[in-house]
Amino acid sequence: MTQENPRQYYERIQAETLSPYAMLAQNSRGRETAIEPCQLRTDFIRDRDRILHSKSFRRLKHKTQVFLSPKGDHYRTRLTHTLEVSQIARTISRALRLNEDLTEAIAMGHDLGHTPFGHSGEDVLNELLPGGFEHNEQSLRVVEKLENDGAGLNLTFEVRDGIVNHKKSGKPATLEGYAVSLADRIAYINHDIDDAIRAGVLNESDLPESCVRVLGNSHGKRINTMILDVVEQSTGKPLVKMSEGVYEQFDMLRDFMFEHVYKNSKAKSEEAKAKRVLYELFSYYLTHIELLEGEYAKYINQDGEQRAVADYIAGMTDNYAISEYMRIFVPKSWMGLST
């Protein structure tokens, strides 16, 4: 009898212990290009590792979540948001006996396609790119085509499906995908409240009274309430959802944040400048398409120049976009002629 390797042992344990509604790695629809199985890791763990070691994942640490160029070390970035989503989604998946490995891989990759300057950057590219721009679709494009010097990461179907379907309107093929989608919203609403209070845009007392009463009066209590409710409503069922009462208050809190923070003049005081940077960069690179190199030039003939420029700009960090704008458009001091 052939001895099991560590991956086979782990897959067997998962098959014996996870929920019947969990997606098992051995039941994956697979990759676009088949590869030799790893002796140590399941396919979903392997996908998580590929995302974790990617350039686009590392760039998330310098991409805006809500507040542009905040003064202080404790505001969320796109990277810390991703880690918080992963933590919440894994907690839900573990409690429901879903596949934590798949959940984590989806969470780690869900925002790889996000633009610099948060949703302000997404709005600019959506306006300029024929057919529009959505960060979830760009995240899929990153892992399928742009990463790994234009070869893509060759991830499994279930991870790619969860990435592109993580938005509220998405319909993931797995419950793990639904766990990430819900965790994404739980994370950003709650940590954006925390950052808004830190920035002086909100006070805790400003939050709707019914939301505080039902969900809790602190960051941790609100997250705990939502997670416990999801687990209670979803255990033993082929779904991941909140109860109507908790979801109603959650939705009210989200509406409150859009009105008082996401559209707040103080929070968005630098937004017009950030948008101007991306408008100018898009126009410049469209007329200097020869400057694009590597993975950003690889698909120009296939997908068009505007798509290639959008890929390049979407991949920029906030700092890099600003430095490129300064380099291209701001005159430098005269240094004199060398003698």
C-alpha positions in Angstrom: 0.0 0.0 0.0 1.4 3.4 -1.0 1.9 5.7 1.9 0.1 9.1 1.8 2.1 12.2 1.3 1.2 15.2 3.4 -1.1 16.7 0.8 -3.1 13.5 0.4 -3.4 13.1 4.2 -4.6 16.7 4.6 -7.1 16.2 1.8 -8.4 13.1 3.4 -8.9 14.8 6.7 -10.7 17.6 5.1 -13.1 15.2 3.3 -13.8 13.5 6.6 -14.3 16.6 8.7 -15.5 19.6 6.6 -19.1 20.4 5.9 -20.8 18.7 2.9 -21.2 22.2 1.5 -17.5 22.9 1.6 -15.4 22.9 -1.6 -12.7 20.3 -1.3 -9.5 20.9 -3.2 -9.6 17.5 -4.8 -13.0 18.4 -6.3 -11.7 21.6 -7.9 -12.5 22.3 -11.5 -8.7 22.8 -11.8 -6.5 25.3 -13.6 -6.4 26.5 -17.2 -3.0 24.9 -17.5 -2.6 21.6 -15.6 0.4 21.3 -13.3 1.9 18.5 -11.2 0.3 18.3 -7.8 2.4 19.4 -4.8 3.4 16.7 -2.3 2.9 19.1 0.6 0.1 21.6 -0.3 -3.4 21.4 -1.7 -4.2 23.4 -4.8 -5.9 26.1 -2.8 -3.0 26.5 -0.4 -0.8 26.7 -3.4 -3.0 29.4 -4.9 -2.8 31.4 -1.6 1.0 31.2 -1.7 1.2 32.3 -5.4 -0.9 35.4 -4.5 1.1 36.1 -1.3 4.4 36.1 -3.2 3.1 38.2 -6.1 4.2 41.8 -6.9 0.6 43.0 -7.0 0.0 41.8 -3.5 3.1 43.7 -2.2 1.9 46.9 -3.8 -1.3 46.9 -1.8 0.6 48.3 1.2 0.9 51.6 -0.6 -2.6 51.9 -2.0 -5.3 54.0 -0.4 -8.3 52.4 1.4 -10.4 55.6 2.1 -8.2 58.4 3.3 -5.6 59.7 0.8 -2.1 60.2 2.1 -3.2 60.3 5.8 -0.9 61.7 8.4 -0.3 58.8 10.9 0.7 55.2 10.8 -2.6 53.6 11.9 -4.9 54.2 9.0 -5.9 51.3 6.9 -4.3 50.6 3.5 -5.5 48.2 0.9 -3.1 45.6 2.3 -4.4 45.9 5.9 -7.9 45.8 4.6 -7.1 42.6 2.7 -5.7 41.0 5.9 -8.8 42.0 7.9 -11.0 40.5 5.3 -9.0 37.3 5.3 -9.3 37.1 9.1 -13.0 37.6 9.2 -13.7 35.3 6.3 -11.6 32.5 7.8 -13.4 32.8 11.1 -16.7 32.4 9.4 -15.4 29.5 7.3 -13.9 27.7 10.2 -17.1 28.0 12.2 -19.2 26.7 9.3 -16.6 24.0 8.5 -15.9 25.4 5.1 -12.6 25.2 3.4 -10.3 27.8 5.1 -7.6 27.4 2.5 -9.9 28.4 -0.4 -11.4 31.2 1.7 -8.0 32.6 2.4 -6.8 32.4 -1.2 -9.9 34.3 -2.4 -9.5 36.9 0.3 -5.8 37.5 -0.4 -6.5 38.0 -4.1 -9.8 39.9 -4.0 -8.4 43.5 -4.3 -5.2 42.9 -6.4 -6.7 45.0 -9.2 -7.6 48.0 -7.1 -6.3 51.3 -8.4 -4.2 53.9 -6.6 -6.3 56.5 -4.6 -9.0 54.0 -3.7 -12.4 54.3 -5.4 -11.5 57.7 -6.7 -9.0 56.0 -9.0 -11.5 53.4 -10.0 -14.0 56.2 -11.0 -11.4 57.8 -13.3 -10.5 54.6 -15.1 -14.2 53.6 -15.3 -14.8 56.9 -17.1 -11.8 56.7 -19.4 -11.8 53.1 -20.4 -14.2 52.0 -23.1 -16.5 49.4 -21.6 -15.7 50.7 -18.1 -13.5 49.5 -15.3 -14.3 47.5 -12.1 -11.7 46.6 -9.6 -13.0 43.0 -9.2 -12.7 42.3 -12.9 -9.2 43.9 -12.9 -8.2 41.6 -10.0 -9.2 38.7 -12.1 -7.2 40.1 -15.0 -4.2 40.5 -12.8 -4.1 36.9 -11.7 -5.0 35.5 -15.2 -2.8 37.7 -17.4 -0.7 40.4 -15.8 1.1 38.8 -12.9 4.3 36.7 -13.3 5.6 38.9 -16.1 2.4 38.5 -18.1 2.0 34.8 -17.7 -0.6 35.0 -15.0 -0.7 32.9 -11.8 -2.6 30.0 -13.2 -5.0 29.8 -10.2 -7.8 27.3 -9.8 -11.3 28.1 -11.1 -12.7 28.4 -7.5 -10.2 31.1 -6.5 -10.6 33.0 -9.7 -14.4 32.8 -9.4 -14.3 34.0 -5.8 -12.1 37.0 -6.7 -14.3 38.3 -9.5 -17.5 37.7 -7.6 -16.5 39.3 -4.3 -18.7 42.4 -4.8 -22.1 42.6 -3.3 -23.7 41.9 -6.7 -21.6 38.8 -7.4 -22.8 35.2 -7.3 -19.8 33.0 -6.3 -19.8 29.3 -7.2 -18.7 28.4 -3.7 -19.8 29.2 -0.1 -16.2 30.2 0.5 -16.7 32.9 -2.1 -19.8 34.1 -0.3 -17.9 34.2 3.0 -15.3 36.4 1.5 -17.9 38.7 -0.1 -19.6 39.2 3.2 -16.4 39.5 5.1 -15.2 42.2 2.7 -18.3 44.4 3.6 -18.1 43.6 7.3 -14.4 44.6 7.3 -14.5 47.8 5.4 -17.6 49.3 7.1 -16.2 48.7 10.5 -12.6 49.7 9.9 -13.7 52.7 7.9 -15.7 53.8 11.0 -12.5 53.4 13.1 -10.4 55.4 10.7 -13.1 58.1 10.3 -13.2 58.6 14.1 -9.4 58.7 14.2 -9.5 61.4 11.5 -12.0 63.5 13.3 -14.6 63.0 10.5 -16.9 61.1 12.9 -17.6 60.7 16.6 -18.8 57.3 18.0 -21.9 59.2 19.1 -22.8 60.1 15.5 -23.6 56.5 14.6 -27.3 55.7 14.2 -28.7 54.7 17.6 -30.5 51.6 16.3 -27.2 50.3 14.7 -25.4 50.8 18.0 -28.1 49.1 19.9 -28.3 46.0 17.6 -24.6 45.7 16.5 -22.7 47.1 19.4 -20.9 50.3 20.5 -17.4 49.4 19.5 -15.4 48.2 16.6 -14.8 44.7 18.1 -18.4 44.3 19.3 -19.9 45.1 15.9 -17.7 42.7 14.1 -18.3 40.0 16.7 -22.1 40.5 16.4 -22.1 40.2 12.7 -19.9 37.1 12.6 -21.9 35.3 15.3 -25.1 36.2 13.4 -23.7 34.8 10.1 -22.6 31.6 11.8 -26.0 31.2 13.5 -27.9 31.8 10.3 -25.8 29.6 8.1 -24.7 26.5 10.2 -25.8 23.3 8.4 -27.2 25.2 5.5 -26.0 25.7 1.9 -25.7 29.5 2.3 -23.7 32.2 4.1 -25.9 35.1 5.2 -27.0 37.4 8.0 -30.4 37.4 9.7 -32.8 40.1 8.4 -32.6 42.1 11.6 -28.8 42.3 11.7 -28.5 42.8 7.9 -31.0 45.7 8.1 -28.8 47.5 10.6 -25.7 46.6 8.7 -27.1 48.1 5.5 -28.2 51.2 7.4 -24.7 51.6 8.8 -23.3 51.3 5.2 -25.7 54.0 4.0 -24.7 56.2 6.9 -21.0 55.8 5.9 -21.6 56.7 2.3 -23.4 59.9 3.4 -21.1 61.0 6.2 -17.6 59.6 5.2 -17.3 58.3 1.7 -18.9 61.5 0.3 -17.6 63.7 3.1 -15.8 66.9 1.9 -13.2 66.6 4.6 -12.4 63.0 4.0 -12.3 63.5 0.2 -10.6 66.9 0.3 -7.7 65.7 -1.9 -9.8 63.6 -4.2 -9.9 66.1 -7.1 -6.1 66.4 -7.1 -5.8 62.6 -7.1 -8.2 62.3 -10.0 -6.3 64.9 -11.9 -3.1 63.0 -11.5 -4.7 59.9 -13.1 -6.4 61.8 -15.9 -3.1 63.3 -16.9 -1.2 60.1 -16.6 -3.7 58.2 -18.7 -3.6 60.8 -21.5 0.2 61.0 -21.4 0.8 57.2 -21.6 -1.9 56.9 -24.3 0.2 59.2 -26.5 3.5 57.6 -25.4 2.4 54.0 -25.6 5.9 52.9 -26.4 6.9 53.6 -22.8 4.9 50.7 -21.6 7.1 47.6 -21.0 6.8 44.0 -19.8 3.4 42.7 -18.9 1.8 46.0 -19.6 2.9 46.0 -23.2 2.4 42.3 -23.8 -1.3 42.6 -24.6 -1.5 45.9 -26.4 -2.2 44.2 -29.8 -4.7 41.8 -28.3 -6.6 44.1 -25.9 -5.9 47.6 -27.2 -3.8 50.6 -26.1 -6.4 52.0 -23.7 -6.7 48.7 -21.9 -2.9 48.5 -21.6 -2.7 52.0 -20.1 -5.5 51.2 -17.7 -3.6 48.1 -16.6 -0.4 50.1 -16.0 -2.2 52.9 -14.0 -4.3 50.4 -12.0 -1.1 48.7 -10.9 0.5 51.9 -9.6 0.7 52.6 -5.9 -0.4 56.1 -4.7 3.3 57.2 -4.2 4.4 55.9 -7.6 1.5 57.7 -9.4 2.4 60.9 -7.7 6.1 60.6 -8.5 5.4 59.8 -12.1 3.1 62.9 -12.3 5.9 65.0 -10.8 8.5 63.5 -13.1 6.5 64.1 -16.3 4.6 67.3 -15.6 6.4 69.4 -13.0 9.5 71.3 -14.3 12.8 70.6 -12.5 15.2 73.3 -11.3 17.8 74.4 -13.8 21.1 72.7 -12.9 23.2 74.5 -15.5 25.3 73.1 -18.3 28.2 70.8 -17.4 31.6 72.3 -18.2 
